[in-house]
């Protein structure tokens, strides 16, 4: 009876060692490339009461601004050269704002009262 248990344990050890080697041989191809983030990004005021938001960064490049509602629908898209964005036509709620400046991009939550 002890011999049967020994053979079963030995067989399990061999099987698990083969499956571990097979898993180690796999390489992960799903590497996600990350865009650089915008250095010194500030979005204010948040929450918005005045109908305007101001976006500042360390560099003064043109910024592409996209605002999405919570369902993912794009509700505003503009390119700004200054730091002011008019959001007075948006209704009160929670939005996602995506800013692209050069190669860098950033995504933030925006609340409009």
PyMOL commands that place a pseudoatom at each C-alpha (Angstrom):
pseudoatom trace, name=CA, resn=UNK, resi=1, chain=A, elem=C, hetatm=0, pos=[0.000, 0.000, 0.000]
pseudoatom trace, name=CA, resn=UNK, resi=2, chain=A, elem=C, hetatm=0, pos=[2.882, 2.379, 0.803]
pseudoatom trace, name=CA, resn=UNK, resi=3, chain=A, elem=C, hetatm=0, pos=[4.359, 1.702, -2.623]
pseudoatom trace, name=CA, resn=UNK, resi=4, chain=A, elem=C, hetatm=0, pos=[1.127, 2.823, -4.315]
pseudoatom trace, name=CA, resn=UNK, resi=5, chain=A, elem=C, hetatm=0, pos=[1.153, 6.140, -2.427]
pseudoatom trace, name=CA, resn=UNK, resi=6, chain=A, elem=C, hetatm=0, pos=[4.821, 6.621, -3.272]
pseudoatom trace, name=CA, resn=UNK, resi=7, chain=A, elem=C, hetatm=0, pos=[4.170, 6.061, -6.975]
pseudoatom trace, name=CA, resn=UNK, resi=8, chain=A, elem=C, hetatm=0, pos=[1.162, 8.405, -6.955]
pseudoatom trace, name=CA, resn=UNK, resi=9, chain=A, elem=C, hetatm=0, pos=[3.142, 11.157, -5.192]
pseudoatom trace, name=CA, resn=UNK, resi=10, chain=A, elem=C, hetatm=0, pos=[6.063, 10.698, -7.569]
pseudoatom trace, name=CA, resn=UNK, resi=11, chain=A, elem=C, hetatm=0, pos=[3.716, 10.875, -10.569]
pseudoatom trace, name=CA, resn=UNK, resi=12, chain=A, elem=C, hetatm=0, pos=[2.088, 14.074, -9.255]
pseudoatom trace, name=CA, resn=UNK, resi=13, chain=A, elem=C, hetatm=0, pos=[5.476, 15.716, -8.651]
pseudoatom trace, name=CA, resn=UNK, resi=14, chain=A, elem=C, hetatm=0, pos=[6.585, 14.900, -12.186]
pseudoatom trace, name=CA, resn=UNK, resi=15, chain=A, elem=C, hetatm=0, pos=[3.328, 16.208, -13.710]
pseudoatom trace, name=CA, resn=UNK, resi=16, chain=A, elem=C, hetatm=0, pos=[3.436, 19.461, -11.721]
pseudoatom trace, name=CA, resn=UNK, resi=17, chain=A, elem=C, hetatm=0, pos=[7.083, 20.063, -12.626]
pseudoatom trace, name=CA, resn=UNK, resi=18, chain=A, elem=C, hetatm=0, pos=[6.271, 19.699, -16.355]
pseudoatom trace, name=CA, resn=UNK, resi=19, chain=A, elem=C, hetatm=0, pos=[3.320, 22.075, -16.129]
pseudoatom trace, name=CA, resn=UNK, resi=20, chain=A, elem=C, hetatm=0, pos=[5.421, 24.639, -14.223]
pseudoatom trace, name=CA, resn=UNK, resi=21, chain=A, elem=C, hetatm=0, pos=[8.126, 24.484, -16.898]
pseudoatom trace, name=CA, resn=UNK, resi=22, chain=A, elem=C, hetatm=0, pos=[5.539, 24.924, -19.648]
pseudoatom trace, name=CA, resn=UNK, resi=23, chain=A, elem=C, hetatm=0, pos=[4.122, 28.019, -17.945]
pseudoatom trace, name=CA, resn=UNK, resi=24, chain=A, elem=C, hetatm=0, pos=[7.593, 29.531, -17.473]
pseudoatom trace, name=CA, resn=UNK, resi=25, chain=A, elem=C, hetatm=0, pos=[8.290, 29.094, -21.180]
pseudoatom trace, name=CA, resn=UNK, resi=26, chain=A, elem=C, hetatm=0, pos=[5.372, 31.337, -22.154]
pseudoatom trace, name=CA, resn=UNK, resi=27, chain=A, elem=C, hetatm=0, pos=[6.166, 34.971, -22.762]
pseudoatom trace, name=CA, resn=UNK, resi=28, chain=A, elem=C, hetatm=0, pos=[3.727, 37.752, -22.177]
pseudoatom trace, name=CA, resn=UNK, resi=29, chain=A, elem=C, hetatm=0, pos=[3.169, 39.734, -25.358]
pseudoatom trace, name=CA, resn=UNK, resi=30, chain=A, elem=C, hetatm=0, pos=[0.493, 41.997, -23.898]
pseudoatom trace, name=CA, resn=UNK, resi=31, chain=A, elem=C, hetatm=0, pos=[2.739, 44.843, -22.821]
pseudoatom trace, name=CA, resn=UNK, resi=32, chain=A, elem=C, hetatm=0, pos=[0.912, 48.141, -22.687]
pseudoatom trace, name=CA, resn=UNK, resi=33, chain=A, elem=C, hetatm=0, pos=[2.732, 51.171, -23.955]
pseudoatom trace, name=CA, resn=UNK, resi=34, chain=A, elem=C, hetatm=0, pos=[2.177, 54.172, -21.755]
pseudoatom trace, name=CA, resn=UNK, resi=35, chain=A, elem=C, hetatm=0, pos=[2.085, 57.705, -23.036]
pseudoatom trace, name=CA, resn=UNK, resi=36, chain=A, elem=C, hetatm=0, pos=[4.068, 60.197, -21.000]
pseudoatom trace, name=CA, resn=UNK, resi=37, chain=A, elem=C, hetatm=0, pos=[2.001, 62.282, -18.615]
pseudoatom trace, name=CA, resn=UNK, resi=38, chain=A, elem=C, hetatm=0, pos=[1.753, 66.056, -18.837]
pseudoatom trace, name=CA, resn=UNK, resi=39, chain=A, elem=C, hetatm=0, pos=[4.224, 67.677, -16.482]
pseudoatom trace, name=CA, resn=UNK, resi=40, chain=A, elem=C, hetatm=0, pos=[2.788, 70.227, -14.040]
pseudoatom trace, name=CA, resn=UNK, resi=41, chain=A, elem=C, hetatm=0, pos=[-0.837, 69.780, -15.173]
pseudoatom trace, name=CA, resn=UNK, resi=42, chain=A, elem=C, hetatm=0, pos=[-3.398, 71.783, -13.187]
pseudoatom trace, name=CA, resn=UNK, resi=43, chain=A, elem=C, hetatm=0, pos=[-7.126, 71.994, -13.945]
pseudoatom trace, name=CA, resn=UNK, resi=44, chain=A, elem=C, hetatm=0, pos=[-9.093, 74.523, -11.893]
pseudoatom trace, name=CA, resn=UNK, resi=45, chain=A, elem=C, hetatm=0, pos=[-11.672, 75.234, -10.559]
pseudoatom trace, name=CA, resn=UNK, resi=46, chain=A, elem=C, hetatm=0, pos=[-12.981, 71.741, -10.060]
pseudoatom trace, name=CA, resn=UNK, resi=47, chain=A, elem=C, hetatm=0, pos=[-15.944, 71.582, -9.373]
pseudoatom trace, name=CA, resn=UNK, resi=48, chain=A, elem=C, hetatm=0, pos=[-16.797, 74.245, -11.963]
pseudoatom trace, name=CA, resn=UNK, resi=49, chain=A, elem=C, hetatm=0, pos=[-19.321, 76.957, -11.040]
pseudoatom trace, name=CA, resn=UNK, resi=50, chain=A, elem=C, hetatm=0, pos=[-18.415, 79.775, -13.447]
pseudoatom trace, name=CA, resn=UNK, resi=51, chain=A, elem=C, hetatm=0, pos=[-18.680, 78.046, -16.842]
pseudoatom trace, name=CA, resn=UNK, resi=52, chain=A, elem=C, hetatm=0, pos=[-14.916, 78.270, -17.465]
pseudoatom trace, name=CA, resn=UNK, resi=53, chain=A, elem=C, hetatm=0, pos=[-12.020, 76.042, -16.532]
pseudoatom trace, name=CA, resn=UNK, resi=54, chain=A, elem=C, hetatm=0, pos=[-8.348, 76.874, -16.682]
pseudoatom trace, name=CA, resn=UNK, resi=55, chain=A, elem=C, hetatm=0, pos=[-5.696, 74.355, -17.711]
pseudoatom trace, name=CA, resn=UNK, resi=56, chain=A, elem=C, hetatm=0, pos=[-2.054, 75.113, -16.981]
pseudoatom trace, name=CA, resn=UNK, resi=57, chain=A, elem=C, hetatm=0, pos=[1.103, 73.085, -17.572]
pseudoatom trace, name=CA, resn=UNK, resi=58, chain=A, elem=C, hetatm=0, pos=[4.841, 73.672, -17.328]
pseudoatom trace, name=CA, resn=UNK, resi=59, chain=A, elem=C, hetatm=0, pos=[5.141, 73.999, -21.101]
pseudoatom trace, name=CA, resn=UNK, resi=60, chain=A, elem=C, hetatm=0, pos=[3.024, 76.408, -23.119]
pseudoatom trace, name=CA, resn=UNK, resi=61, chain=A, elem=C, hetatm=0, pos=[2.225, 74.145, -26.077]
pseudoatom trace, name=CA, resn=UNK, resi=62, chain=A, elem=C, hetatm=0, pos=[-1.212, 73.958, -27.696]
pseudoatom trace, name=CA, resn=UNK, resi=63, chain=A, elem=C, hetatm=0, pos=[-3.513, 71.542, -25.899]
pseudoatom trace, name=CA, resn=UNK, resi=64, chain=A, elem=C, hetatm=0, pos=[-6.204, 69.315, -27.397]
pseudoatom trace, name=CA, resn=UNK, resi=65, chain=A, elem=C, hetatm=0, pos=[-9.043, 69.078, -24.876]
pseudoatom trace, name=CA, resn=UNK, resi=66, chain=A, elem=C, hetatm=0, pos=[-11.751, 66.424, -25.095]
pseudoatom trace, name=CA, resn=UNK, resi=67, chain=A, elem=C, hetatm=0, pos=[-14.584, 66.126, -22.586]
pseudoatom trace, name=CA, resn=UNK, resi=68, chain=A, elem=C, hetatm=0, pos=[-16.678, 62.963, -22.330]
pseudoatom trace, name=CA, resn=UNK, resi=69, chain=A, elem=C, hetatm=0, pos=[-19.851, 62.291, -20.355]
pseudoatom trace, name=CA, resn=UNK, resi=70, chain=A, elem=C, hetatm=0, pos=[-20.090, 59.262, -18.067]
pseudoatom trace, name=CA, resn=UNK, resi=71, chain=A, elem=C, hetatm=0, pos=[-21.469, 57.166, -20.918]
pseudoatom trace, name=CA, resn=UNK, resi=72, chain=A, elem=C, hetatm=0, pos=[-18.315, 57.819, -22.949]
pseudoatom trace, name=CA, resn=UNK, resi=73, chain=A, elem=C, hetatm=0, pos=[-19.891, 60.172, -25.491]
pseudoatom trace, name=CA, resn=UNK, resi=74, chain=A, elem=C, hetatm=0, pos=[-17.672, 63.064, -26.544]
pseudoatom trace, name=CA, resn=UNK, resi=75, chain=A, elem=C, hetatm=0, pos=[-19.506, 66.271, -25.625]
pseudoatom trace, name=CA, resn=UNK, resi=76, chain=A, elem=C, hetatm=0, pos=[-16.751, 68.829, -26.302]
pseudoatom trace, name=CA, resn=UNK, resi=77, chain=A, elem=C, hetatm=0, pos=[-13.564, 68.886, -28.338]
pseudoatom trace, name=CA, resn=UNK, resi=78, chain=A, elem=C, hetatm=0, pos=[-11.316, 71.897, -28.788]
pseudoatom trace, name=CA, resn=UNK, resi=79, chain=A, elem=C, hetatm=0, pos=[-7.712, 72.968, -29.189]
pseudoatom trace, name=CA, resn=UNK, resi=80, chain=A, elem=C, hetatm=0, pos=[-6.598, 75.772, -26.898]
pseudoatom trace, name=CA, resn=UNK, resi=81, chain=A, elem=C, hetatm=0, pos=[-3.602, 78.057, -27.152]
pseudoatom trace, name=CA, resn=UNK, resi=82, chain=A, elem=C, hetatm=0, pos=[-4.352, 79.899, -23.924]
pseudoatom trace, name=CA, resn=UNK, resi=83, chain=A, elem=C, hetatm=0, pos=[-5.397, 78.259, -20.660]
pseudoatom trace, name=CA, resn=UNK, resi=84, chain=A, elem=C, hetatm=0, pos=[-9.155, 78.938, -20.736]
pseudoatom trace, name=CA, resn=UNK, resi=85, chain=A, elem=C, hetatm=0, pos=[-11.880, 76.462, -21.801]
pseudoatom trace, name=CA, resn=UNK, resi=86, chain=A, elem=C, hetatm=0, pos=[-15.552, 77.461, -21.983]
pseudoatom trace, name=CA, resn=UNK, resi=87, chain=A, elem=C, hetatm=0, pos=[-17.773, 74.701, -20.527]
pseudoatom trace, name=CA, resn=UNK, resi=88, chain=A, elem=C, hetatm=0, pos=[-20.895, 76.824, -19.977]
pseudoatom trace, name=CA, resn=UNK, resi=89, chain=A, elem=C, hetatm=0, pos=[-22.893, 74.808, -22.540]
pseudoatom trace, name=CA, resn=UNK, resi=90, chain=A, elem=C, hetatm=0, pos=[-22.444, 71.569, -20.524]
pseudoatom trace, name=CA, resn=UNK, resi=91, chain=A, elem=C, hetatm=0, pos=[-25.116, 70.557, -18.017]
pseudoatom trace, name=CA, resn=UNK, resi=92, chain=A, elem=C, hetatm=0, pos=[-24.308, 69.867, -14.389]
pseudoatom trace, name=CA, resn=UNK, resi=93, chain=A, elem=C, hetatm=0, pos=[-22.760, 66.465, -13.830]
pseudoatom trace, name=CA, resn=UNK, resi=94, chain=A, elem=C, hetatm=0, pos=[-19.596, 64.389, -13.823]
pseudoatom trace, name=CA, resn=UNK, resi=95, chain=A, elem=C, hetatm=0, pos=[-17.367, 64.329, -16.895]
pseudoatom trace, name=CA, resn=UNK, resi=96, chain=A, elem=C, hetatm=0, pos=[-14.023, 62.895, -17.978]
pseudoatom trace, name=CA, resn=UNK, resi=97, chain=A, elem=C, hetatm=0, pos=[-11.560, 65.404, -19.415]
pseudoatom trace, name=CA, resn=UNK, resi=98, chain=A, elem=C, hetatm=0, pos=[-8.675, 64.239, -21.601]
pseudoatom trace, name=CA, resn=UNK, resi=99, chain=A, elem=C, hetatm=0, pos=[-5.856, 66.643, -22.404]
pseudoatom trace, name=CA, resn=UNK, resi=100, chain=A, elem=C, hetatm=0, pos=[-3.165, 66.012, -25.024]
pseudoatom trace, name=CA, resn=UNK, resi=101, chain=A, elem=C, hetatm=0, pos=[-0.095, 68.217, -25.198]
pseudoatom trace, name=CA, resn=UNK, resi=102, chain=A, elem=C, hetatm=0, pos=[2.570, 67.158, -27.667]
pseudoatom trace, name=CA, resn=UNK, resi=103, chain=A, elem=C, hetatm=0, pos=[3.223, 63.439, -27.090]
pseudoatom trace, name=CA, resn=UNK, resi=104, chain=A, elem=C, hetatm=0, pos=[1.898, 63.543, -23.519]
pseudoatom trace, name=CA, resn=UNK, resi=105, chain=A, elem=C, hetatm=0, pos=[-1.677, 63.056, -22.375]
pseudoatom trace, name=CA, resn=UNK, resi=106, chain=A, elem=C, hetatm=0, pos=[-3.632, 63.042, -19.132]
pseudoatom trace, name=CA, resn=UNK, resi=107, chain=A, elem=C, hetatm=0, pos=[-7.155, 62.096, -18.087]
pseudoatom trace, name=CA, resn=UNK, resi=108, chain=A, elem=C, hetatm=0, pos=[-8.980, 63.580, -15.107]
pseudoatom trace, name=CA, resn=UNK, resi=109, chain=A, elem=C, hetatm=0, pos=[-12.470, 63.750, -13.602]
pseudoatom trace, name=CA, resn=UNK, resi=110, chain=A, elem=C, hetatm=0, pos=[-14.323, 67.053, -14.040]
pseudoatom trace, name=CA, resn=UNK, resi=111, chain=A, elem=C, hetatm=0, pos=[-17.388, 68.052, -12.009]
pseudoatom trace, name=CA, resn=UNK, resi=112, chain=A, elem=C, hetatm=0, pos=[-19.712, 70.784, -13.250]
pseudoatom trace, name=CA, resn=UNK, resi=113, chain=A, elem=C, hetatm=0, pos=[-22.257, 72.324, -10.836]
for i in range(1, 113): cmd.bond("trace and resi %d" % i, "trace and resi %d" % (i + 1))
show_as sticks, trace
zoom trace
